[in-house]
Amino acid sequence: MGPATLIIFLLGIANFAINRAVFDSGHPLFARLPASSQRIGRRAALGSEFAVLFFALLLSVRGWPGFAWAYVAYSVFNAGAAWLILSRRV
């Protein structure tokens, strides 16, 4: 396991925590959705987050450490979007 894999893994943990914070924020955008849509949306978001993390880790372990930079960029955009939602700017 190289440093790129470790970076992706740690950022993956942070991205899951960011998703949890956004869904638990009680933002009015989520409050308008029916409970079934909230549940499906949460599962879809966590599923897609897992898929992105899984493939980034897989490619990193298989000798493509450049995907660490792509995952860093993805995490920065994810954190920026979460900041906009959590600070009620959106």
C-alpha positions, 0 to 999 in steps of 0.5 A: 500500500503506497502513500497514494492509496493511504491518501485516497483512503483517508479522503474517502473517510472524510467524504463519507463524514461530509455526506453524513453532515450534509444529510443530517443538517436539516437543510430546507432542501432536504426537508421538502422531500418525502421521507421515501425520497430522502431515504433513496437519495441518501442510499444513492449518494452513499452508494455512488460515494462508495463506488468512486472511492472503490475505483479510485483505490483499485486504480491506485493499488493497480499502479495508477497513483495519479488517481490520488490527485483526481480524488483530491480534486473530487474531495475538494469540490465535495467539501466546497459543495458541502460548505455551501449547503451547511452554511446555508448559502444554497 
